[in-house]
Amino acid sequence: MNREITYADALREAQEYCLGAYSDVVVMGLGVPDPKGIFGSTLGLADKFGHDRVFDIPLSENAITGVALGSAITGLRPILTHQRVEFAIAGIEPLVNQIAKWCYMFDGKMSAPLVIRIVIGRGWGQGPQHSQSLQSWFAHIPGLKVIMPTTPYDAKGMLIAAVEDNNPVICMEHRWLYDIKGDVPYESYREEIDKAKVVREGVDITLVGTSYMALECLKASTYLDRLDICAEVIDLRSIKPLDIECIVRSVKKTGLLVIVDNAHRTAGIASEISARVTEEMFSKLKLAPQRITFPEHPTPTSVSLADHYYALPHDIARKCLHMLGMGTHVEEALNDRKWRDQPNPEFHGPF
């Protein structure tokens, strides 16, 4: 039986299940027991399971990431949360040099089963130091699995599966997702953490979106419908491992590919997908794959700069029309925001 809940509630339910089912699971992070509970995703967990298992951390991300590793290799399964990806950067040394390599260095006889939740994405004027999307950094490191659940259903199922996985898993969560709602079962379940998902069938062009941009691709597809263009939309969900087979199957059908990633172009996930598809099925492509990404400069704070920085659904639709040889005129009505750094007119923060 399902009911409609938010993305944040789905994450909270996943952690609540894991804490109840496994005595070795602990939840830690800056703001975990606070009244706002990391966008609501950890609310009530400390009250239910106690502060020995659900607790705040000091402002020393490098040390705490090492503590998470030490906990993982001595019998616990920690879930560590960083409220911004910029905070996680402070813990890069133990993450890259230790956690990612632990199983390899010990010939598979030891593992580091931990999950690190990291908040990414733009956020209402957060600017260059607090609204980056650095998912390709983590995907570049052998030994790490990197997931980006988009829907509440996937958020719950993929987080449970990640906690149960014996490998270190990075869960990247776009801050605009926490309030979206979707059908989620009451009971526990698992979603594969290495598979993409076709969320809309189509035949004319393939759109691949990462995280929040999968939702933007779906919005763009509704506009294309009015022009009798049937776009297939893929929610990537996992960027390491990368389910290239799902993308290839779609592009064999459509011959056209647009990748939409909320991150920079150079050495990014969009570049990797474009290269892999071109290598594997060059002769099947009608045109070269196209990428919609951030410009090559830091994320802005001001309205005037943000409005030229972030892609919206009509930008995606315009790219599709260009590839299909149908011009580039797209109604601006497809945009439901006054400001591109605001998910909807009612959004006023926090963070």
N, C-alpha and C positions, 0 to 999 in steps of 0.2 A: 504493500500500500504506500502511495506517495502523497506528499503535500508540498506546497510551495514555500520555500524558505530562501534566505539570502545566501550568497556565496560565503560571507563571514560565518553565518550559522552552520553552514555545511562543514567548514573547516573546524569549527568548534566541536561539532558532533563527531567528526573523525578522531580528534584528539581525545575527546571524552571516551569514545569506544576503546581506543588503544590504552588509555590509562586504566580503564576498568578491566580490560581483557588481559593485560600483561603487566605484571608487577615490576618489570624492569624498565618500563617507559617513564621518562621524566620530561617535563616541559619547562624550558628556561628561556629568558630573553628580557631585554629592557622593555618594561611596560606590560609584561605578561599578567601580573595581578592587579594592574591599575584599573580605575573605574571605566576607562574606555577599552581596555583589554585588546589592544592591537586591532583597531577597527571593529571590535566586537568578537574577534575570532578566538579569544581565550577567556571570555567572560564566565565567571562562576566556577572555573576549573579549580582554582586554589581553594575555594570554599568547600568543594566536594571532595577533593583528594589531598588537601593539606599543603602547607608551604614547604614541606620536605620534598614534594614531588612536582610542584608547580611554583616557580619562584622567579623573582627579579634577578638581574645580574648587575654587577658594577660596570661603570663606563670604562671597560678595558676589553674590547672585543677580541684583541689578539690573544690575551690570556684565557678568556672564556672559550674561545674556539679550541684552544689546547685542552681545556678542562673537558669539553665535549668529546674530544678524541680520547682522552684518558678514561672517561666514563664508558665510552663505547667499547674499548678494548678490554675492559675489566668487568663486563657483564651487563651494562645498562644499554638502553636504546634511547638516547636523548633526542628531543626535538628542540632545536635552538632557533630562535626567531630574531631577525634583524629588521627593524622597522623601516630601514632604507638600505638600498644596496650600497650606498656610500659608507655606512657603518660596517658592512661586511668586508669592505676593502681593508679595514684595519686588521682583519683576521686572515688575510690572504696567505701569509707564510705558513701557518700550521695547516691551513686548508689545502694548499697546493703541494707543499713539500712533505706533508705527513699524511693527512687523511686520505687524499687521493691515491697515495702510493702504498698504503699500509698492506693491503692484501697482496699486492705484487711483490713487495720486499720480503714478505714472509711466506712466499710460495703457496699462497692460498690457505695456509694453516691458521692464519689470524685474519679477522675482518674488522671493519670499523662501521658497524650498522647504526648510522645516525642520519637524521634529516635536518637540513638547515633551510628554514623558510626565510625568503628574502623578498622585501617589497620593492617593486620597480615602478617606473612610469612617471609621467607628468602628473602634477598635482596642484592646480590652482595657484600658479605663480611661485612654485617652489624653487625654480631657477637652476643654474648649472651645477650646484653642489648637492641638490636634494631631489632631483627628478630624472636621474639617468636610468637607462636600461642597458645593463652590461651583461646580458645573458650569454653572449658569444664568448666572453672571457672564460666563463665556467665550462662551457661546452668544449672549449679548446683543450681542457685538461684531461688526459687519460686517467681513468679510475673513478671519475665522477659521473653519475647520472643526473640529467637536468630536465625537469619537467615544468610545464607551464599550463596548468589546468585553466580553462576558460569559463566553464559553466559550474553552477553549484553542484550538479550531479557528479561531474568529473572531479571537482575539488574534494568532495568527501571520499569517493572511491579511490582516487589516485593517491591521496595522502595516507589512507589506511594501507594501501599496497606499498607505499614508499617506506612507512615505518616497519613493515614486516620484511622488507628487502634487506639482505645482508650486506649490501653495498651502501656507500654514502650517497645520498640523494639530495640535490639542491632543488627546492620547490620555489619557483619564481612566480610572484603574485602581483599583478598590476593593481595599483591602488584604486582604480576606477571600477574594479570588479566587485568590491566587497558588498555593495548595496544591490547588485542585480539579483533577481529572483528566478527560481526554476524549480521543477519537480524533483524531489529527492526522497528516496525510500526512508522509512523510519529505521529499518534494520541496517546492519552493517553489510557492506559489499565491497568488492575490489574491482578497480578498473586497471587495465594494463598500462604500465608506465613507459612503454616503448613503442606505442602505436599512435599514428595519426587517426583522425576520424573524418569521414566525408559527412558533413552536416547539411549539405544540399546537393542533390544530383543535378547535373547539367551536361550539355553536349557542345557548347560553343566556345567556352574559354574556362580555364582553371584558375581559381583564386586560392592562394595559400596564405592564411593569416596566422600570426603568432599571438597568443594570449588575447588581449582586448581587441587587437586588430582583426581577429577572426569575426568578431561581432560587427565591426565596420565593413568587412567584406560582405557579410550577409545583408547589411543595409544597402550596400552598393548593388547587390544582385537584384534587389526589389525594384530599383530604378531601371536596371537593364531589362527586367521583365517587360516593362512598358514599351520597350523598343523591340520586343520579340527576340531578345538575346537571353539564352538560358545558360547562366554561369554555374559551374560546379564549384562549391566552396569546401575547402579542407581546413579544419582546425588542427594545427600541427601537434599541439598538446605536449609532445616530447621533442626536445632538440638534441638530446644525447641519451640513448641512441636516436638516430634520425631515421624515421620510417620513409625512406626514399622510395620504397616499392609502392606505397600508396599513392604518392605523387606521380610516379611514372605511369601507373595504371590510368590515372586520370588524364594525363597529358597525351598518352597514346590515343585517347578518345577525342580530345579537343584540339590538340596541336598547338595550343596557345597557353602561356603561363605567365601569371603576375604574382609575385611574392610580396606580401605586405608585412613589414617588420617594424615594430616600434623601437628602432635602434639605428645606429649608424651603418652606413653601407660598407665601408672598407673593412674587409675581413669579418663580415657579419654573417648571420644565419641565412639571410637572403642571398648573399654571394655564394655560400656553400651549396644551397639548393640549386641555384642557377647553374653552377659548375657541374654538379652531379647529374642533373637532368641532361645537360648538353653533352656530357661524356657518354651517357648511357643510351641516349636516343636522339642523337643529332639529326638523323635523316627523317625522323618523324615530326620534327618541329616545323611549323609554318613560318614562324618568326623567332628571333632570339628571345629568350625569357626576359621579362622586365621586372625591375625592383622598385618598390616604393618604400623609402626609408627616410631617416633624418638627414638633413644637410650636414656637411662636414664641419660643423662648429658646435660649441657647447649649447646645451639647452637654455632657452631664454627665460627671463622672468616677466618682461613687460608684454602688454597686450599687442603692441605694434609689431614686436618681433615674433611672438607666438603665432600670430595669424599668418605668418609666412613660413612657419617651421613645421607644423604638424599636419599630416594628411587626414582628410575627412572622407566620408563615403563618396561624395561627388568627385573628389580627386581620383579615387580608385575607378569609378565608373568612367571618368574621362580617359584614363589610361587604357581601359578596355576598348572604348570606342575607337581610339586612335589605332590600336592594334588590329581591329576589325575593319579598318578603313572607312569608318562612319563619321569622321570629324571628331570634334572634341567638345561640342556644346552640351553642357549639362546644367540642369536647373539648380540654382543655388538653394532652392527650397529643400533639397535633399539634406542640407545642413540644418540641424535643429539647435545649434549653439550660437550664442552671440560672440563667444570667445573660444578659440580652439583649445585653450587650456582649461576647459570647463566641460564636463561630460553632459550636462543639461542645465537649463536656466535655473533650476532649483538648487543646484550644487553650490555650497558655500564652505566647503572644508569639512572636517579639519584635515590637516596635512595634505 
